[in-house]
Amino acid sequence: MEQAAEVVREVEVQCRERGLRLTPTRKRVLEMVIAADGPVKAYDLLDQLKSEQPKAAPPTVYRALEFLLENHFIHRLESMNAFVSCFHPSHQHQGQFLICERCQTVIEIHEPSLQSDLADIARRNQFKASRQVLEIYGTCSNCRDQ
């Protein structure tokens, strides 16, 4: 829980420093993504938000998610069409994840050399990458030990 509060504080700082507007709804969606037990889908977030804001509609959540994604405060797991928190919001980086196929645990890794190598490969192939999302599927140590 302390890590979640720290992430929210860091996002607030980043928004102030970068002149971004962290509206109450954007902040609440961020808090819900952080609090989720693993990847969370947009409609699950909408259901949660509706319990607090009955008039909340899909565009409300999607706009908040878009803001959080654009500013690298959360990550989208492409293959799952779900969202996870970024625990390094002060460092602009691409998403690199280890995802357990059994329990759905997601571990964010941050390997700048890997990000750089992938960008170099794209450049060598005359490909201009707009983003990188690396998802590696397998089995986490907890599930392997069971």
Secondary structure, DSSP 8 states (H G I E B T S, - for coil): -HHHHHHHHHHHHHHHHHT----HHHHHHHHHHHHSSS-B-HHHHHHHHHHH-TT--HHHHHHHHHHHHHTTSEEEETTTTEEEE-S-TTS---EEEEEETTT--EEE---HHHHHHHHHHHHHTT---S--EEEEEE--HHHHH-
